Amino acid sequence: MITVAGFNTAIDRFIQIDALTPGEVHRVRDERIYPGGKGVHVAQTIASLGERVRLVGPVDDAYQAFIARQMSARGVLFRGVEIESELRHCLALQETGGSITEVLGQGPQLTQLEQDDLLREFGRSAQKSDLVILSGSLPRGFAENLYAGLVEYVRDLGKHCLVDASGEVLRQAVNAKPYLVKPNRDEISELVGHPVINIEAAHMAVTALRERGIAMPVVTLGELGAIAADDTGVWHAQLASARLRNAVGSGDCFLAGMAVAIKRELPLEQALRLAVACGVANAESEETGFAERSKVDALVADVVVRRL
């Protein structure tokens, strides 16, 4: 079992328009609504790959049945903790040319009781799991050192903890030395204090994170693929040819692939191949943050992995 902490559940609205012009009225060509948040994306892709997964996150009264139904259909065991405030709503506007503009909602302010309930449910799930993932931003109310504390808690359970976060939350989590961190290009640049925009810079970044005690640091670079390191060295993985339609959520699907590979004790070379295939499978689809297993299987062999 894999537990995913997705503490900032969202409702994602994906809208297609001809072209985005500020200040103008726009006609919607197509509109879809999905359960969202990085934790949701990670969990449903893990389930798609055939692993048992439990997602812990907040729900509100308006969308509780919708999220539970969608997660059940995707094979995710969902442990929703009901909150009084509304979930955050996120909007993705896709223009005909493929460009996507995201508007991310602020999200609810959780009460102390709601925070305690979430953490209690997370603890119960983590104790029964082989692997734990902390994914995404924190709702208002939680302290920025929360992930750092949970990393230590999971380590004390004798289990691997994977972290995907940003800003100060990521910085403090790194100090707690989780098994894996997965910053993207912007997040690693902020963490190290200088731009990380190419493979060479990402190589230096994952090497530095290894020296800080991260067993498996990973940096995703969008179209340039991903760089990762472990005891076997530093590796680069990339799928050069892809029909990208919607890259939103691809990093989450990538993390799901890494988690599944770690659960199956695959070597890093194979883990990166699976993870990149998951990210590209999402980017080639219209839906945000979901990689279908059939698409992943079709892409894995085309991922090029090399030791740097």
TINUMAR-760504 format. One record per residue: residue in three letters; x, y, z of N, C-alpha, C in turn. Coordinates in steps of 0.001 Angstrom, whole numbers, padded with zeros to 6 digits, always signed. Each point is the difference from the previous one (the first is absolute). Example, Ala and Ser with C-alpha at 12.3 -4.5 7.8 and 13.67 -1.06 7.14 Angstrom:
ALA+013190-005690+007800-000890+001190+000000+000900+001200+000000/SER-000350+001050-000720+000820+001190+000060-000770+001090+000730/
//
This chain:
MET+000835-001201+000000-000835+001201+000000+000875+001259+000000/ILE-000395+000991-000761+000654+001305-000018-000988+001027+000537/THR+000438+000821+000955-000842+001093+000497+000452+001302-000629/VAL-000970+000764-000488+000256+001325-000560-000698+001041+000867/ALA+000784+000939+000527-000571+001128+000729-000246+001126-001003/GLY-001258+000227-000305-000387+001105-000894-000851+000966+000793/PHE+000651+000831+000795-000707+000803+000990-000678+001245-000573/ASN+000118+000236-001302-000635+001192-000585-000829-000397-001216/THR-000964-000869+000235-000899-000457-001055-000620+001187-000728/ALA-000202-000165-001305-000566+001088-000805-001073-000545-000941/ILE-000752+000903-000542-000896-000298-001115+000600+000684-001218/ASP+000414-000802-000979+000642+000528-001201-001021+000167-001110/ARG-000025+001186-000562-000886+000282-001134+000887+000262-001223/PHE-000133-000854-001011+000803+000103-001214-000893+000547-001119/ILE+000356+001168-000505-000828+000703-000982+000801+000260-001266/GLN-000591-000295-001142+000617+000275-001288-000673+001212-000647/ILE+000825+000938-000442-000465+001204-000680+000839+000207-001255/ASP-000453+000927-000865+000763+000262-001221+001322+000698+000314/ALA-000081+001132+000690+001204+000753+000360-000316+000857+001219/LEU+000963+000118+000905-000187+000773+001223+000433+001443-000243/THR-000969+000914+000112+000270+001425-000162-000454+000721+001260/PRO+000917+000513+000813-000387+000674+001250-001016+001118-000236/GLY-001000+000036+000863-001013+001047-000094-001137-000295-000948/GLU+000053-001131-000711-001032-000343-000984-000900-001127+000511/VAL-001195-000121-000593-000910-001104+000280+000414-001190-000861/HIS+000032-001210+000603+000425-001189-000721-001114-001041-000009/ARG-000146-000699-001122-000947-001100-000118+000722-001321+000230/VAL-000569-000840+000823+000606-001284+000328-000330-001016-001091/ARG+001044-000673-000518-000205-001059-000986-000245-001347+000670/ASP+000651-000238+001128-000184-001252+000736+000377+000240+001461/GLU-000650-000700+000913+000255+000194+001428-000140-001326+000724/ARG+000993-000304+000849-000027-001237+000776+000433+000282+001429/ILE-000527-000802+000939+000310+000176+001416+000556-001310+000547/TYR+001102+000112+000741+000653-001173+000564+000341+000272+001474/PRO+000076-001047+000827+000655+000170+001304+001457+000361-000253/GLY+000526+000942+000762+001351+000471-000267+000857+000104+001233/GLY+001146+000601-000212+001032+000043+001030+001060-001044-000323/LYS+001236+000297+000346+001105-000892-000353-000168-001393+000588/GLY-000520-000073+001220-000192-001306+000610-000964-000876-000782/VAL-001089+000600-000480-000963-000736-000827+000685-000529-001252/HIS+000766+000868-000665+000679-000410-001235+000947-001172+000257/VAL+000784+000107+001057+000958-001062+000319-000722-001310+000301/ALA-001027+000076+000841-000685-001215+000448-000689-000729-001144/GLN-000690+000728-000862-000749-000687-001053+000924-000595-001071/THR+001176+000578-000172+000952-000596-000931+000658-001231+000608/ILE+000285+000029+001301+000519-001201+000676-000990-001151-000153/ALA-001277+000287+000204-001026-001039-000144-000062-000509-001436/SER+000144+000909-000958-000017-000385-001405+001124-000984-000328/LEU+001137+000154+000697+001147-000883-000235-000116-001333+000741/GLY-001075-000159+000761-000270-001299+000597+000404-000180+001448/GLU+000350+001102+000685+000363-000099+001415-001141+000491+000879/ARG-000126-000596+001166-001008+000450+000951+000442+001326+000606/VAL-000912+000956+000072+000350+001332+000463-001153+000592+000802/ARG+000375+000696+001059-000980+000693+000843+000325+001493-000008/LEU-000991+000823-000284+000146+001456-000024-000690+000599+001212/VAL+000721+000840+000728-000551+000700+001156-000069+001492-000330/GLY-001186+000571+000096-000142+001418-000318-001331+000549+000458/PRO-000138+001326-000003-001247+000627+000435-001070-000042-001082/VAL-001243+000001+000431-001149+000111-000907-001021+000940+000637/ASP-000815+000617-000844-001106+000795+000529-001322-000687-000330/ASP-001062+000500+000551-001303-000640-000164-000455+000003-001454/ALA+000299+001080-000725-000488+000135-001369+000615-001022-000949/TYR+001267-000343+000211+000698-000855-000969+000429-001344+000579/GLN-000427-000309+001204+000431-001251+000636-000389-001217-000818/ALA-001250-000080-000431-000474-001158-000757+000674-000067-001374/PHE+000193+001158-000626+000635+000065-001318+001427-000543+000049/ILE+000781+000467+000979+001392-000442+000107+000071-001482+000365/ALA-000819-000426+000954+000005-001404+000405-000353-000911-001174/ARG-000988+000420-000788-000419-000805-001157+001114-000090-001046/GLN+000635+001134-000274+001065+000022-000998+001222-000806+000449/MET+000360+000127+001259+001147-000749+000509-000286-001502+000018/SER-001193-000383+000373-000368-001409+000001+000071-000573-001414/ALA-000472+000771-000975+000033-000453-001388+001430-000178-000495/ARG+000930+000756+000564+001406-000083-000398+000780-001021+000847/GLY-000648-000617+000958+000671-001016+000802+000767+000537+001189/VAL-000288+001247+000403+000682+000631+001126-000835-000153+001260/LEU+000623-000451+001095-000667-000014+001297+000088+001414+000574/PHE-001121+000689+000082+000008+001400+000409-000472+000140+001434/ARG+000851+000636+000821-000358+000299+001379-000173+001514+000098/GLY-001222+000458-000250-000294+001423+000020-000357+000479+001396/VAL+000590+001097+000406-000306+000626+001288-000833+001240-000298/GLU-001237+000018+000463-000908+001092-000355+000382+001293+000729/ILE-000042+001102-000751+000288+001320+000551-001195+000911-000236/GLU-000081+001065+000791-001127+000928-000105+000122+000926-001206/SER+001205+000478-000284+000206+000939-001103-000062-000721-001344/GLU-000136+000783-001077-000001-000564-001345+001410-000387-000427/LEU+000104-001085-000766+001270-000355-000603+000446+001096-000963/ARG+001303+000042-000283+000486+000963-000980-000407-000437-001399/HIS-000167+000978-000874-000349-000256-001393+001126+000517-000886/CYS+000398-000813-000959+001091+000366-000903-000514-000035-001439/LEU+000447+000955-000775-000480+000178-001362+001163-000106-000976/ALA-000165-000811-001039+000984-000095-001080-000693+000378-001304/LEU+000513+001039-000658-000549+000479-001258+000935-000397-001134/GLN-000484-000862-000895+000823-000444-001120-000474+000653-001296/GLU+000930+000681-000658-000296+000641-001271+000155-000994-001146/THR-000544+000333-001155+000035-000901-001147+001419-000402-000357/GLY+000954+000912+000150+001387-000298-000314+000683-000900+001006/GLY-000669-000303+001123+000553-000901+000999+000495+000683+001259/SER+000178+001327-000028+000478+000720+001183-001014-000100+001129/ILE+000499-000213+001231-000868-000157+001164+000322+001064+001038/THR-001040+000679+000481+000119+000965+001088-000697-000571+001223/GLU+000714-000071+001110-000568-000554+001223-000315+001104+001002/VAL-001129-000130+000681-000376+000877+001107-000268-000915+001193/LEU+000858+000068+001014-000077-000918+001129-000668+000675+001189/GLY-001052-000617+000503-000729+000554+001130+000819+000019+001266/GLN-000367+000899+000914+000741+000144+001251-000209-001171+000942/GLY-001176-000535+000024-000274-001144+000858-000530+000391+001367/PRO-000506-000979+000743-000647+000270+001285+000993+000239+001126/GLN-000499+000626+001059+000737+000134+001262-000496-001116+000919/LEU+000876-000945+000327-000416-001124+000818+000042+000354+001480/THR-000990-000470+000726-000002+000181+001445+001006-000969+000623/GLN+000319+000216+001251+000929-000905+000686-000569-001409+000069/LEU-001302-000104+000220-000633-001311+000059+000109-000714-001335/GLU-000221+000731-001095+000102-000601-001327+001438-000431-000306/GLN+000953+000808+000401+001401-000385-000173+000311-001280+000772/ASP-000456-000056+001234+000246-001177+000831-000629-001245-000614/ASP-001224+000149-000536-000687-001135-000621+000770-000509-001219/LEU+000500+000920-000820+000768-000389-001182+001273-000754+000396/LEU+000715+000540+000967+001248-000618+000414-000236-001346+000670/ARG-001098-000120+000733-000331-001271+000637-000283-001067-001071/GLU-000774+000378-001024-000304-000928-001082+001257-000350-000786/PHE+000854+000998-000221+001269-000254-000685+000848-000996+000794/GLY+000094+000186+001305+000806-000888+000829-000487-001433-000052/ARG-001316-000177+000060-000552-001358-000073+000356-000660-001331/SER-000106+000784-001079+000287-000554-001334+001481-000294-000166/ALA+000854+000915+000457+001445-000185-000151+000475-001255+000713/GLN-000559-000283+001150+000427-001167+000780-000298-001303-000737/LYS-000990+000012-000883-000403-001215-000719+000591-000069-001401/SER+000882+000945-000354+000493+000106-001368+001471-000367-000112/ASP+000410-000310-001233+001403-000304-000285+000774+001254-000376/LEU-000696+001007-000487+000617+001198-000553-000948+001167+000219/VAL+000562+001199+000260-000832+001172+000285+000442+001164-000884/ILE-000977+000733-000531+000264+001145-000864-000665+001235+000594/LEU+000759+001089+000100-000522+001299+000398-000003+000866-001248/SER-001185+000366-000466-000087+000606-001329-000818+001275+000006/GLY+000634+001084-000466-000729+001233-000257+000094+001028+001104/SER-000753+001071-000202-000003+001113+000936-000821-000335+001240/LEU+000139+000833+001016-000751-000182+001239-001129+001017+000082/PRO-001158-000404+000469-001072+000973+000208+000361+000955+001128/ARG-000625+001145-000012+000259+000987+001048-000349-000576+001373/GLY+000865+000253+000943-000172-000535+001350+001168-000880+000391/PHE+000523-000775-000964+001139-000856+000281+001290+000815+000010/ALA+000920-000355+000879+001307+000651+000049+000882-000508-001136/GLU+000964+000841-000414+000860-000347-001131+000955-001153+000320/ASN+000148-000341+001268+000882-001116+000362-000762-001326+000113/LEU-001250-000029-000453-000808-001217+000152+000641-001179-000710/TYR+000362+000159-001269+000580-001120-000733+001288-000483+000657/ALA+000804+000923+000492+001246-000395+000675-000313-000919+001175/GLY-000998+000360+000790-000391-000842+001131-000537-001348-000441/LEU-000765-000015-001108-000553-001263-000484+001087-000887-000605/VAL+001009+000610-000620+001134-000787-000502+000652-000760+001154/GLU+000221+000677+001108+000614-000647+001161-000918-001080+000567/TYR-001300+000282+000013-000969-000984+000497+000035-001271-000853/VAL+000005+000162-001317+000015-001157-000901+001314-000757+000122/ARG+001095+000726+000122+001298-000666+000162+000016-000833+001282/ASP-000590+000508+001074-000066-000744+001255-000841-001272-000140/LEU-000911-000009-000978-000773-001206-000275+000809-001016-000799/GLY+001193+000426-000463+000850-000880-000788-000389-000074-001458/LYS-000620+001090-000510-000506-000014-001374+000550+001181-000788/HIS+000036-000143-001326+000467+001067-000867-001068+001090-000125/CYS+000462+001256-000047-000911+001134-000183+000451+000783-001231/LEU-000927+000279-000908+000250+000755-001221-000702+001344+000117/VAL+000678+001077-000376-000548+001348+000182-000007+000762-001317/ASP-001141+000609-000308-000125+000920-001133-000653+001269+000530/ALA+000808+001034+000185-000499+001250+000579+000786+001153-000606/SER-000203+001199+000528+000697+001172-000521+000257+000984+001131/GLY+000833+000996-000291+000223+001092+000930+000567-000446+001332/GLU-000458+000671+001062+000506-000277+001338-000387-001391+000490/VAL-001159-000488-000446-000412-001360+000378+001005-001015-000521/LEU+000432+000162-001253+001007-000887-000569+001338+000167+000708/ARG+000389+001239+000249+001296+000255+000632+000106-000714+001351/GLN-001055+000107+000803+000039-000638+001309-000105-001522-000109/ALA-000743-000477-000994-000099-001442-000204+001351-000580-000394/VAL+000742+000698-000859+001331-000461-000401+000906-000133+001218/ASN-000094+000933+000920+000823-000053+001218-000305-001243+000841/ALA-001217-000533-000150-000372-001206+000745+000450-001284-000701/LYS+000550+000129-001205+000598-001117-000748-000996-001110-000361/PRO-001006+000299-000811-000861-001076-000502+000765-000889-000968/TYR-000562-001131-000329+000657-000918-000935+000102+000618-001387/LEU-001057+000664-000444-000040+000601-001343-000641+001372+000070/VAL+000543+000946-000748-000680+001272-000275-000045+000175-001510/LYS-001055+000671-000499-000172+000151-001442-000351+001445-000368/PRO+000918+000936+000157-000300+001360-000452+000035+000095-001520/ASN-000801+000928-000540+000100+000295-001429+001027+001100-000207/ARG+000096+000476-001215+001009+000993-000364-000088+001251+000863/ASP-001205+000526+000188-000169+001225+000791+000277-000254+001478/GLU-000486-001141+000507+000145-000286+001427+001452-000248+000403/ILE+000757-000704-000853+001401-000237+000345+000802+001291-000133/SER-000361+000862-000956+000695+001275-000146-000169+000850+001251/GLU-001218+000025+000542-000249+000747+001228+000745-000630+001176/LEU+000057-001318+000039+000628-000685+001127+001509+000248+000043/VAL+000650-000049-001163+001461+000141-000014+000453+001442-000172/GLY-000940+000898-000368+000331+001413-000072+000586+000464-001311/HIS-000085-000825-001054+000456+000428-001329-000753-000820-001053/PRO-000071+000490-001246-000791-000697-001025+000533-001400-000290/VAL-000924-000942-000093+000317-001361-000426-000823-000243-001260/ILE+000635+000234-001152-000761+000016-001251+000513-001007-001016/ASN+001012-000766+000363+000523-000982-000945+000465-001244+000743/ILE+000422-000995-000763+000370-001286+000571+001215+000122+000915/GLU+000975+000819-000399+001213+000150+000798-000313+000593+001378/ALA-000848+001033+000013-000360+000622+001273-000812-000949+000873/ALA-000872-000789-000631-000791-000975+000759+000899-001101+000568/HIS+001030-000386-000757+000980-000979+000484+000642+000502+001290/MET+000423+001253+000012+000620+000587+001185-000991+000055+001156/ALA-001272+000297-000311-001013+000136+001048-000284-001333+000681/VAL-000169-001074-000783-000302-001289+000638+001218-000519+000762/THR+001199+000313-000497+001214-000390+000723+000068+000701+001356/ALA-000349+001299+000001-000002+000754+001254-001044-000542+000968/LEU-001166-000395-000518-001041-000551+000873+000411-001355+000567/ARG+000712-000786-000787+000534-001267+000526+000943+000264+001168/GLU+000828+001039-000142+000937+000334+001063-000712+000487+001256/ARG-001231+000483-000155-000781+000448+001149-000813-001134+000626/GLY+000134-001205-000500-000647-001142+000631-001243-000518-000675/ILE-000335+000512-001198-001153-000507-000744+000449-001216-000795/ALA-000578-001148+000254+000449-001233-000648-000247+000016-001502/MET-001128+000566-000421-000350-000018-001422-000610+001349-000409/PRO+000812+001014-000226-000532+001278-000486-000299-000074-001491/VAL-001092+000631-000399-000421+000027-001400-000360+001437-000366/VAL+000435+000443-001162-000382+001315-000519-000648-000203-001359/THR-001224+000502-000171-000678-000094-001283+000183+001303-000761/LEU+000260-000129-001309+000346+001154-000829-000924+000168-001193/GLY-001235-000456+000109-000934+000164-001108+000463-000754-001235/GLU+000111+000708-001111+000363-000626-001272+001412-000586+000002/LEU+000839+000406+000966+001358-000537+000097+000054-001296+000803/GLY-001123-000469+000494-000050-001256+000719+000249+000159+001485/ALA+000701-000945+000600+000221-000003+001451+001393-000502+000315/ILE+000548+000517+001106+001299-000410+000522-000233-000572+001390/ALA+000639-001139+000294-000140-000613+001319+001321-000638+000409/ALA+000184-000173+001300+001232-000579+000518-000307-000968+001130/ASP+000842-001012+000108-000010-000901+001154+001406-000594+000133/ASP+000133-001097+000696+001317-000594+000212+000673-000438-001296/THR-000792-000209-001063+000568-000472-001269+000517+001134-000873/GLY-000263+001249+000384+000453+001134-000794-001127+000952-000351/VAL+000274+000867-000986-000969+000992-000465-000496-000414-001377/TRP-001322+000048-000186-000620-000483-001225-000881+001082-000630/HIS-000101-000031-001317-000893+000893-000741-000959-000843-000821/ALA-001274+000380+000016-001016-000718-000774-000833+000996-000783/GLN-000339-000367-001243-000754+000913-000861-000698-000788-001097/LEU-001191+000441-000342-000685-000506-001184-000073+001168-000974/ALA+000778-000081-001056+000195+001158-000874-001244+000349-000810/SER-000739-000987-000452-001136+000252-000886-001307-000284+000723/ALA-000804+001046+000180-001288-000163+000676-000979+001026-000542/ARG-001285-000355+000027-001067+000895-000466-000634+000656+001223/LEU+000611+001058+000497-000429+000602+001257-001274+000818-000197/ARG-001025-000313+000788-001268+000718-000074-000284+000772+001286/ASN+000347-000592+001127-000323+000621+001285+000996-000493+001042/ALA+001058+000778+000218+001067-000438+000906-000329+000209+001470/VAL-001133+000634+000319-000374+000229+001396-000193-001348+000702/GLY+000691-000201+001090-000104-001246+000749+001002-001057-000412/SER+000833+000282-001009+000964-001001-000453+001043-000309+001072/GLY+000408+001012+000766+000942-000246+001085-000567-000921+001062/ASP-001306+000109+000239-000654-000872+000977-000029-001440-000497/CYS-000298-000163-001296-000006-001344-000572+001407-000587-000015/PHE+000996+000845-000256+001397-000426+000075+000300-000547+001398/LEU-000402+000740+001035+000248-000438+001373-000701-001318+000289/ALA-001196-000180-000540-000710-001267+000183+000812-001157-000572/GLY+000585+000210-001190+000831-001038-000597+001219-000321+000847/MET+000642+001039+000546+001143-000223+000875-000406-000790+001239/ALA-001133+000353+000590-000465-000674+001209-000267-001485-000257/VAL-000656-000283-001115-000285-001393-000342+001296-000776-000212/ALA+000962+000619-000681+001281-000661-000238+000739-000271+001305/ILE-000026+000953+000919+000650-000192+001302-000706-001109+000779/LYS-001317+000014-000041-000764-001063+000669+000387-001374-000542/ARG+000263-000072-001302+000353-001279-000634+001506-000270+000028/GLU+000754+000896+000643+001449-000136+000160+000714-000095-001344/LEU-000437+000812-000968+000651+000052-001306+001243+000884+000085/PRO+001028-000264-000808+001159+000888-000036-000383+001366-000557/LEU+000823+001015+000302-000338+001370-000373-000195+000154-001495/GLU+000785-000693-000796-000153+000088-001458-001415-000379-000422/GLN-000525-001091+000537-001360-000421-000348-001041+000916+000627/ALA+000275+000512+001202-000926+000915+000655-000198+001260-000842/LEU+001099+000552-000498-000097+001199-000834-000746-000281-001303/ARG+000226-001155-000565-000698-000347-001242-001512-000032+000228/LEU-000421-000621+001093-001427-000060+000317-000548+001391+000320/ALA+000737+000774+000789-000475+001315+000430-000153+000950-001180/VAL+000986+000035-000888-000091+000884-001170-001169-000423-000883/ALA-000203-001287-000175-001132-000480-000794-001321+000454+000607/CYS-000093-000002+001329-001215+000468+000671-000228+001493-000253/GLY+001062+000796+000122-000132+001423-000228-000425+000328-001413/VAL+000594-000678-000970-000347+000247-001399-001407-000498-000312/ALA-000392-001142+000566-001355-000516-000224-001041+001027+000431/ASN+000257+000679+001126-000912+001057+000430+000013+001160-000980/ALA+001191+000426-000425+000119+001165-000869-000616-000227-001371/GLU-000110-001261-000410-000612-000306-001290-001514-000122+000084/SER-000549+000132+001206-001446-000124+000197-000616+001347+000355/GLU-001305+000093-000123-000689+001236+000363-000202+000111+001495/GLU-000256-001121+000670-000261+000048+001436+001254+000382+000766/THR-000199+000753+001063+001105+000470+000822+000349-001017+001080/GLY+001281-000396+000071+000470-000778+001126-000456-001443+000042/PHE+000008-000677-001159-000338-001425-000009+000697-000667-001169/ALA+000714-001085+000281+000687-000767-001032-000633-001377-000102/GLU-000589-000303-001133-000596-001315-000210+001097-001040-000218/ARG-000188-001159+000600+001043-001025-000049+000318-000419-001435/SER-001008-000108-000851+000249-000428-001379+000903+000996-000723/LYS-000192+001298+000252+000845+001014-000629+001408-000036+000569/VAL+000104-000220+001309+001317-000104+000630+000764-001182-000580/ASP-000658-001147-000094+000649-001196-000521+000505+000208-001426/ALA-000749+000779-000788+000382+000243-001390+001196+000941-000120/LEU+000245+000800+001045+001057+001008-000052+001309-000441+000649/VAL-000049-000950+000916+001169-000349+000817+001221-000333-000856/ALA-000194-000780-001030+001141-000446-000806+000662+001146-000751/ASP-000702+001120-000180+000539+001126-000753+000756+000998+000869/VAL-000009-000204+001317+000721+000902+000896+001489-000357-000033/VAL+000826+001011-000260+001456-000204-000058+000600+000383+001351/VAL+000695-000941+000626+000629+000235+001306+001513-000197-000142/ARG+000773+000929+000520+001456-000109-000066+000623+000473+001311/ARG+001120-000611+000323+000758+000402+001164+000884+001188-000370/LEU-000024+001047+000808+000796+001201-000290+001418-000136+000558/
//
